């Protein structure tokens, strides 16, 4: 029988709490008095100050901590520890993460910072469906602060908005006697300031697993400080933690400290069937599929089907013919790339949309972790009108000696891309041409694929030589090598996509490859990979059957602990099905009508973005739009006026693109396009930050692969995105795909013998 010891948070305090425990540990009480500057014993008997956040938090922590010491002396040991909100500090103290004095000093500062965010209110809602409440909160200033049980949530926000929501809302609403909106967006300044208090504080790893309020899962190595910061402005996921504990076999909860609130929440949650929770990694089970088998070690298979090109694996120094593709704005983060590299795999850092300084900082992290010869790559994303940025990025990649890039969204070859590919090109001792830099070219159109499969245009090479960007010797070798030796067919993918079918596109590109090989006589075969829609082993297996030498995944990696986007986005992605995506205008190519594929479920972004494009096509200026529509766009879409958006846009253009600013001031339609394009940048930022209350405007690039993956792992530990580490996904997909093909080959052989 497993047991968890839990500690209550703010709201459980009462006059006279701590009686017995305070007297039992006079030395610690004296230390508390010195740290706080007042008597903790007197505080615990003062009902007025016990209503003030500044005083409640240190008082309650002291009582919880001393109560733990008393319980520990009585004998017994918990299998897990947890604390609700403030109570988490007592749980971490009990787990040996920090001493009493350190914890109390942190709690004192936490209380001071949170008490400064006054003017808000909180209310408990009983008996309402949490998902229904979340829908009601969309677009309001109210957040869910606590998910306490299947039957209770707590809301936080401005009092007037809470009062307005209460009218006609489901459930029984109970206003709480607090003056601060804890665990909401209004605590973000307090959380930021608290991060400074955490700097330099040594937090040991827990000796007993501690359940985090932020994740509902045990703390992992090195993340305590960040979780304590986030806890202030993120909801308490208490019910998720309880369900996790139940799934681990915990059958007894003991509440240590004043009150019995947590015990009651435990009993309520036990009446509802717990959701499956993470165990140690195991292959997602699908009984009808022979390919689903026991997990394998992170080593190349010793027997059976090994998928993809052995030459690719050797050249890229990876265990699988598999790459984790880039996702812009650092969503394919340095952490993601490092995790892949350390697992004997490769990922591409999502440099698109970042400045050279931001890319350089990421390279510092990646190269510091993986070393100069580590397996990693960086994305080079083509941007219309961004030639200067492309040149700067290539300069940086060459200075940092990055050997692999993923070239995406290129409608044609550019001089900076050609320069990258052939910098350092030479002949080996036998006279054969060698390129030291490698380009994985993402393509969805035959004419673009053909350009990458040819050597660089002679005129481009001559220009680069004249400019001193390439040497004559490098240009001479370049005439015998394709711009890309690894062309990746991009089918129905996230973000910019032509929505092509892989069944039509792959054979066409493979024939192009064969034609290029015959025409140019390359010494080594151009490899063709597949991407887009690969979220289940059946899709991966199909790609290899179609002739892919390697595969590249994207959407599925966005829903991993390592991805550089918000937990709110990951929660959204983990709930998608295959039909839950839509097409919307691309912000960077807005006027051209190009599209991106995005998540549809849980957000109004696709509908709102398409509405903006419709207005752009219909009108010649912002002033021509009817007043009612103008008001809707400003109040509901933008939440600020056109004038405010234009001033922000104007300041950016004045600093970065003065020519475009001059055009916009002459051309009212172009000015309208720029104002509308602001929304596309803004919605990406909202999603990356996970801004509470703005989920309806999240722009999340995603393809149907995400829904396919969610269906495959349903009912397994990978149903929880917190267990979906990017290298685990790679191993699972490749191993299951190999198993599928082995089983299918056996079936075909058997059929042929009958």
Secondary structure, DSSP 8 states (H G I E B T S, - for coil): -EEEEEE--TT---TTTTTTHHHHTHHHHHHHHHHHTS-HHHHTT-TTGGGSHHHHHHHHHHHHHHHHHHHHHT----SEEEESTTHHHHHHHHTTSS-HHHHHHHHHHHHHHHHTSBSEEEEEEES--HHHHHHHHTTSS-EEEEEEETTEEEEEEEHHHHHHHHTT-SSEEEE-S-SB-TTSGGGHHHHHHHHHHHTT------SSEEE-TTTSSB--TT-HHHHHHHHHHS-B-HHHHHHHHHHTTEEEEEEESS-SHHHHHHHHHHTS-------S------TT-TT------SS--SSS---S-HHHHHHHT-SSSEEE---TTTTS-HHHHHHHHHTT-EEEE--TT--HHHHHHHHHHHHHHH-TT-S-EEEEE--TT-HHHHHHHHHHHHHTT--EEEEES-SS--HHHHHHHHTT-EE-TTS-EE-SSEEEEEESSHHHHHHHHS---HHHHHHHHHTTSS-HHHHHHHTTS-S-SEEEEE-S-SEE-----HHHHHHHHHHHHHHHHHHH--SS--EEEEESS--SHHHHHHHHHTT-SEEEE-HHHHTSTTSSS-HHHHHHHHT--TT-EEEEE-GGGGGGT-EEEEE-TT--HHHHHHHHHHHHHH-SSGGGS-HHHHHHIIIIIISS-HHHHHHHHHHHHHHH-HHHHHHHHH-HHHHHHHHHHHHHHHHHHHHHHT-TT-GGG---B--THHHHHHHHHTTSGGGSGGG--HHHHHHHHHHHHHHHHHHHHHHHHHHHH-
